[in-house]
Amino acid sequence: MKALLDAHTLLWFLAGSKKLSEVALKCIQDRQNTFYVSPAVLWEISTRIRFVPEARKKLAGGEAQRNHRNHRPKVPPRPSGARET
């Protein structure tokens, strides 16, 4: 499966947040699936960090550490024939 991750899903996954459902977590961790992140998502995250003080605190470790599920994000290696974008 190929899918595009939105900002919340990406942040919840990286932070180990309980807001991400078990189904979504398993889907993201499945190495047979491919996920993409839009440049707009990166812009959205950077904008929130710059202009929303509580977002900075959450991303710096506050919420992420409290909700961590004792797992590290498993990012599959790039397939051998994949192009850089």
VMD Tcl script that builds the backbone (N, CA, C; Angstrom):
set m [mol new atoms 255]
animate dup $m
set s [atomselect $m all]
$s set {name element resname resid chain x y z} {
  {N N MET 1 A 0.840 -1.168 0.000}
  {CA C MET 1 A 0.000 0.000 0.000}
  {C C MET 1 A 0.895 1.246 0.000}
  {N N LYS 2 A 0.448 2.253 -0.716}
  {CA C LYS 2 A 1.117 3.553 -0.713}
  {C C LYS 2 A 0.157 4.547 -0.087}
  {N N ALA 3 A 0.682 5.443 0.766}
  {CA C ALA 3 A -0.179 6.425 1.428}
  {C C ALA 3 A 0.606 7.696 1.726}
  {N N LEU 4 A -0.129 8.781 1.846}
  {CA C LEU 4 A 0.434 10.084 2.179}
  {C C LEU 4 A 0.078 10.391 3.633}
  {N N LEU 5 A 1.096 10.630 4.469}
  {CA C LEU 5 A 0.847 10.927 5.881}
  {C C LEU 5 A 0.586 12.412 6.067}
  {N N ASP 6 A -0.415 12.729 6.889}
  {CA C ASP 6 A -0.650 14.130 7.212}
  {C C ASP 6 A 0.204 14.513 8.423}
  {N N ALA 7 A 0.167 15.778 8.787}
  {CA C ALA 7 A 1.037 16.287 9.853}
  {C C ALA 7 A 0.768 15.600 11.195}
  {N N HIS 8 A -0.499 15.476 11.576}
  {CA C HIS 8 A -0.806 14.878 12.874}
  {C C HIS 8 A -0.369 13.420 12.940}
  {N N THR 9 A -0.646 12.664 11.886}
  {CA C THR 9 A -0.265 11.251 11.875}
  {C C THR 9 A 1.245 11.104 11.983}
  {N N LEU 10 A 1.976 11.906 11.244}
  {CA C LEU 10 A 3.434 11.849 11.286}
  {C C LEU 10 A 3.953 12.191 12.680}
  {N N LEU 11 A 3.452 13.280 13.252}
  {CA C LEU 11 A 3.914 13.687 14.584}
  {C C LEU 11 A 3.538 12.665 15.649}
  {N N TRP 12 A 2.318 12.151 15.593}
  {CA C TRP 12 A 1.892 11.153 16.578}
  {C C TRP 12 A 2.741 9.893 16.470}
  {N N PHE 13 A 3.073 9.487 15.248}
  {CA C PHE 13 A 3.916 8.303 15.060}
  {C C PHE 13 A 5.314 8.538 15.630}
  {N N LEU 14 A 5.933 9.638 15.264}
  {CA C LEU 14 A 7.296 9.922 15.718}
  {C C LEU 14 A 7.372 10.112 17.225}
  {N N ALA 15 A 6.292 10.648 17.819}
  {CA C ALA 15 A 6.267 10.896 19.266}
  {C C ALA 15 A 5.828 9.663 20.053}
  {N N GLY 16 A 5.326 8.641 19.371}
  {CA C GLY 16 A 4.818 7.477 20.087}
  {C C GLY 16 A 3.533 7.788 20.830}
  {N N SER 17 A 2.759 8.706 20.300}
  {CA C SER 17 A 1.540 9.160 20.965}
  {C C SER 17 A 0.443 8.106 20.938}
  {N N LYS 18 A -0.332 8.059 22.010}
  {CA C LYS 18 A -1.476 7.148 22.088}
  {C C LYS 18 A -2.642 7.635 21.228}
  {N N LYS 19 A -2.524 8.826 20.681}
  {CA C LYS 19 A -3.569 9.350 19.796}
  {C C LYS 19 A -3.604 8.594 18.471}
  {N N LEU 20 A -2.495 7.960 18.108}
  {CA C LEU 20 A -2.425 7.171 16.879}
  {C C LEU 20 A -3.000 5.792 17.173}
  {N N SER 21 A -3.991 5.375 16.401}
  {CA C SER 21 A -4.635 4.079 16.645}
  {C C SER 21 A -3.661 2.925 16.422}
  {N N GLU 22 A -3.957 1.799 17.043}
  {CA C GLU 22 A -3.126 0.612 16.869}
  {C C GLU 22 A -3.106 0.165 15.409}
  {N N VAL 23 A -4.246 0.279 14.732}
  {CA C VAL 23 A -4.328 -0.109 13.314}
  {C C VAL 23 A -3.391 0.768 12.488}
  {N N ALA 24 A -3.429 2.077 12.718}
  {CA C ALA 24 A -2.564 2.992 11.975}
  {C C ALA 24 A -1.096 2.724 12.288}
  {N N LEU 25 A -0.784 2.477 13.561}
  {CA C LEU 25 A 0.593 2.201 13.960}
  {C C LEU 25 A 1.119 0.953 13.256}
  {N N LYS 26 A 0.337 -0.121 13.258}
  {CA C LYS 26 A 0.760 -1.359 12.595}
  {C C LYS 26 A 0.913 -1.152 11.093}
  {N N CYS 27 A 0.041 -0.373 10.519}
  {CA C CYS 27 A 0.097 -0.089 9.088}
  {C C CYS 27 A 1.379 0.673 8.743}
  {N N ILE 28 A 1.716 1.655 9.548}
  {CA C ILE 28 A 2.931 2.449 9.310}
  {C C ILE 28 A 4.179 1.597 9.511}
  {N N GLN 29 A 4.150 0.715 10.496}
  {CA C GLN 29 A 5.321 -0.109 10.795}
  {C C GLN 29 A 5.497 -1.276 9.823}
  {N N ASP 30 A 4.483 -1.584 9.044}
  {CA C ASP 30 A 4.569 -2.682 8.075}
  {C C ASP 30 A 5.527 -2.280 6.958}
  {N N ARG 31 A 6.614 -2.985 6.838}
  {CA C ARG 31 A 7.662 -2.640 5.868}
  {C C ARG 31 A 7.244 -2.834 4.418}
  {N N GLN 32 A 6.116 -3.476 4.188}
  {CA C GLN 32 A 5.646 -3.649 2.812}
  {C C GLN 32 A 4.884 -2.420 2.322}
  {N N ASN 33 A 4.521 -1.534 3.226}
  {CA C ASN 33 A 3.811 -0.307 2.865}
  {C C ASN 33 A 4.804 0.817 2.614}
  {N N THR 34 A 4.435 1.736 1.756}
  {CA C THR 34 A 5.264 2.900 1.447}
  {C C THR 34 A 4.493 4.152 1.836}
  {N N PHE 35 A 5.151 5.044 2.575}
  {CA C PHE 35 A 4.492 6.274 3.016}
  {C C PHE 35 A 5.278 7.485 2.529}
  {N N TYR 36 A 4.530 8.510 2.209}
  {CA C TYR 36 A 5.107 9.759 1.724}
  {C C TYR 36 A 4.684 10.890 2.648}
  {N N VAL 37 A 5.497 11.934 2.674}
  {CA C VAL 37 A 5.194 13.139 3.445}
  {C C VAL 37 A 5.302 14.310 2.491}
  {N N SER 38 A 4.233 15.078 2.405}
  {CA C SER 38 A 4.188 16.227 1.520}
  {C C SER 38 A 5.065 17.356 2.060}
  {N N PRO 39 A 5.683 18.128 1.179}
  {CA C PRO 39 A 6.400 19.321 1.641}
  {C C PRO 39 A 5.484 20.265 2.424}
  {N N ALA 40 A 4.196 20.253 2.100}
  {CA C ALA 40 A 3.251 21.102 2.834}
  {C C ALA 40 A 3.152 20.691 4.292}
  {N N VAL 41 A 3.273 19.392 4.572}
  {CA C VAL 41 A 3.248 18.899 5.955}
  {C C VAL 41 A 4.463 19.428 6.707}
  {N N LEU 42 A 5.616 19.383 6.073}
  {CA C LEU 42 A 6.825 19.899 6.722}
  {C C LEU 42 A 6.704 21.397 6.976}
  {N N TRP 43 A 6.113 22.116 6.027}
  {CA C TRP 43 A 5.881 23.548 6.212}
  {C C TRP 43 A 4.928 23.777 7.381}
  {N N GLU 44 A 3.848 22.988 7.451}
  {CA C GLU 44 A 2.870 23.137 8.528}
  {C C GLU 44 A 3.527 22.920 9.901}
  {N N ILE 45 A 4.328 21.880 10.011}
  {CA C ILE 45 A 5.005 21.596 11.283}
  {C C ILE 45 A 5.966 22.719 11.646}
  {N N SER 46 A 6.751 23.182 10.685}
  {CA C SER 46 A 7.717 24.250 10.982}
  {C C SER 46 A 7.013 25.544 11.362}
  {N N THR 47 A 5.874 25.824 10.733}
  {CA C THR 47 A 5.108 27.032 11.062}
  {C C THR 47 A 4.571 26.959 12.485}
  {N N ARG 48 A 4.044 25.793 12.866}
  {CA C ARG 48 A 3.526 25.630 14.236}
  {C C ARG 48 A 4.649 25.793 15.256}
  {N N ILE 49 A 5.807 25.247 14.955}
  {CA C ILE 49 A 6.936 25.357 15.877}
  {C C ILE 49 A 7.331 26.813 16.059}
  {N N ARG 50 A 7.305 27.575 14.961}
  {CA C ARG 50 A 7.710 28.977 15.026}
  {C C ARG 50 A 6.705 29.863 15.740}
  {N N PHE 51 A 5.410 29.621 15.519}
  {CA C PHE 51 A 4.407 30.579 15.974}
  {C C PHE 51 A 3.517 30.114 17.116}
  {N N VAL 52 A 3.613 28.867 17.522}
  {CA C VAL 52 A 2.764 28.364 18.605}
  {C C VAL 52 A 3.674 27.832 19.716}
  {N N PRO 53 A 3.840 28.621 20.792}
  {CA C PRO 53 A 4.788 28.237 21.847}
  {C C PRO 53 A 4.525 26.849 22.443}
  {N N GLU 54 A 3.248 26.484 22.664}
  {CA C GLU 54 A 2.989 25.171 23.262}
  {C C GLU 54 A 3.352 24.025 22.313}
  {N N ALA 55 A 3.337 24.270 21.013}
  {CA C ALA 55 A 3.758 23.243 20.048}
  {C C ALA 55 A 5.247 22.964 20.203}
  {N N ARG 56 A 6.021 24.025 20.450}
  {CA C ARG 56 A 7.461 23.860 20.668}
  {C C ARG 56 A 7.722 22.968 21.869}
  {N N LYS 57 A 6.971 23.202 22.957}
  {CA C LYS 57 A 7.169 22.404 24.177}
  {C C LYS 57 A 6.821 20.944 23.932}
  {N N LYS 58 A 5.713 20.693 23.228}
  {CA C LYS 58 A 5.309 19.317 22.956}
  {C C LYS 58 A 6.355 18.604 22.106}
  {N N LEU 59 A 6.853 19.284 21.074}
  {CA C LEU 59 A 7.832 18.655 20.188}
  {C C LEU 59 A 9.190 18.508 20.856}
  {N N ALA 60 A 9.455 19.337 21.863}
  {CA C ALA 60 A 10.732 19.257 22.564}
  {C C ALA 60 A 10.763 18.093 23.554}
  {N N GLY 61 A 9.631 17.445 23.768}
  {CA C GLY 61 A 9.682 16.264 24.616}
  {C C GLY 61 A 8.596 16.151 25.647}
  {N N GLY 62 A 7.866 17.205 25.945}
  {CA C GLY 62 A 6.842 17.151 26.975}
  {C C GLY 62 A 5.829 16.063 26.738}
  {N N GLU 63 A 4.961 16.227 25.767}
  {CA C GLU 63 A 3.902 15.255 25.501}
  {C C GLU 63 A 4.468 13.949 24.962}
  {N N ALA 64 A 5.461 14.042 24.128}
  {CA C ALA 64 A 6.016 12.834 23.521}
  {C C ALA 64 A 6.574 11.888 24.582}
  {N N GLN 65 A 7.245 12.416 25.584}
  {CA C GLN 65 A 7.814 11.559 26.618}
  {C C GLN 65 A 6.732 10.954 27.499}
  {N N ARG 66 A 5.668 11.690 27.780}
  {CA C ARG 66 A 4.588 11.159 28.625}
  {C C ARG 66 A 3.820 10.057 27.920}
  {N N ASN 67 A 3.650 10.164 26.599}
  {CA C ASN 67 A 2.823 9.225 25.863}
  {C C ASN 67 A 3.611 8.166 25.108}
  {N N HIS 68 A 4.893 8.103 25.307}
  {CA C HIS 68 A 5.720 7.193 24.521}
  {C C HIS 68 A 5.323 5.743 24.781}
  {N N ARG 69 A 5.268 4.941 23.742}
  {CA C ARG 69 A 4.858 3.535 23.848}
  {C C ARG 69 A 6.046 2.583 23.898}
  {N N ASN 70 A 7.189 3.064 24.277}
  {CA C ASN 70 A 8.391 2.236 24.341}
  {C C ASN 70 A 8.714 1.577 23.004}
  {N N HIS 71 A 8.568 2.310 21.960}
  {CA C HIS 71 A 8.979 1.814 20.650}
  {C C HIS 71 A 9.673 2.934 19.903}
  {N N ARG 72 A 10.564 2.530 19.048}
  {CA C ARG 72 A 11.209 3.497 18.160}
  {C C ARG 72 A 10.549 3.369 16.803}
  {N N PRO 73 A 10.372 4.473 16.126}
  {CA C PRO 73 A 9.793 4.372 14.786}
  {C C PRO 73 A 10.668 3.485 13.904}
  {N N LYS 74 A 10.025 2.553 13.224}
  {CA C LYS 74 A 10.755 1.669 12.321}
  {C C LYS 74 A 10.580 2.201 10.906}
  {N N VAL 75 A 11.629 2.770 10.395}
  {CA C VAL 75 A 11.591 3.326 9.046}
  {C C VAL 75 A 12.295 2.350 8.131}
  {N N PRO 76 A 11.569 1.803 7.152}
  {CA C PRO 76 A 12.193 0.816 6.286}
  {C C PRO 76 A 13.270 1.444 5.425}
  {N N PRO 77 A 14.267 0.637 5.047}
  {CA C PRO 77 A 15.312 1.164 4.172}
  {C C PRO 77 A 14.732 1.462 2.800}
  {N N ARG 78 A 15.359 2.390 2.112}
  {CA C ARG 78 A 14.918 2.764 0.759}
  {C C ARG 78 A 15.118 1.569 -0.157}
  {N N PRO 79 A 14.101 1.233 -0.965}
  {CA C PRO 79 A 14.255 0.130 -1.924}
  {C C PRO 79 A 15.415 0.400 -2.872}
  {N N SER 80 A 16.043 -0.664 -3.346}
  {CA C SER 80 A 17.267 -0.519 -4.149}
  {C C SER 80 A 17.060 0.263 -5.433}
  {N N GLY 81 A 15.851 0.242 -6.015}
  {CA C GLY 81 A 15.634 0.966 -7.272}
  {C C GLY 81 A 14.985 2.318 -7.097}
  {N N ALA 82 A 14.826 2.787 -5.854}
  {CA C ALA 82 A 14.112 4.045 -5.603}
  {C C ALA 82 A 14.957 5.251 -5.978}
  {N N ARG 83 A 14.263 6.287 -6.500}
  {CA C ARG 83 A 14.935 7.535 -6.875}
  {C C ARG 83 A 14.862 8.522 -5.721}
  {N N GLU 84 A 15.858 9.363 -5.639}
  {CA C GLU 84 A 15.815 10.509 -4.719}
  {C C GLU 84 A 14.886 11.548 -5.297}
  {N N THR 85 A 14.069 12.185 -4.448}
  {CA C THR 85 A 13.206 13.250 -4.946}
  {C C THR 85 A 13.604 14.570 -4.386}
}
mol reanalyze $m
mol bondsrecalc $m
mol representation Tube
mol addrep $m
